[in-house]
Amino acid sequence: MNLLETHNLHVLTEDILAECNPFTCGQDSDMDEFFREDALTYTHYALGKSYCFRSLEHPEEISACFTISNDSIRIYDLPSSRKNAMWKDITNREKMLSRYPGVLIGRLAVSEKLKGQGLGSQVLDFIKMWFRDPANKTACRLIIVDAKNEEPVLHFYEKNGFRFLFPREIDEDLYTKPVGSAEEKEQRIRNPRRLRTRLMFCDLLRK
């Protein structure tokens, strides 16, 4: 299935939801609830904008949905070793900024009926193409995602060109929830917790 040949892209609106069958991805009730009920609230308060792909053949069917918002990766806030690695990786030290602009994929889901057909990867390819477009009104270097920390989800993003901001889970844990003392840090390292999500990014200039 070629997504752009078989579907139209729409902003997810109240009218679209009323015209279409209820969207379900079949595995995540929270995701279904978000696109059915919460996405419009996020749009209203400018917290995220949601889009959907509708089938040309069956316009009553929503095949995929995604939500995006502005974001950035704050390089200066990273530990020194990770900061230097990111600067080298992204810019080769030509322009060492404190943060690099990006867009956050807050939600992405494919209809249960179309699982296993590569539609999710095509949605990601579309988002990348969208923000590489020279006509884009704002700069966007990175696509960022806070991916659910489950092997199939992480593998999906990795195979689509995303990399972990922190290769080690414990380093990401210490970054997202800093500790106040060396003793607390040592205790956290000795007893690491499993994170609910992992920060990942795709560099739009990286081939």
Summary of the structure (lengths in Angstrom):
residues: 207
radius of gyration: 18.6
end to end distance: 24.4
largest distance: 61.1
contacts: 562
relative contact order: 0.14
helix: 41%
strand: 26%
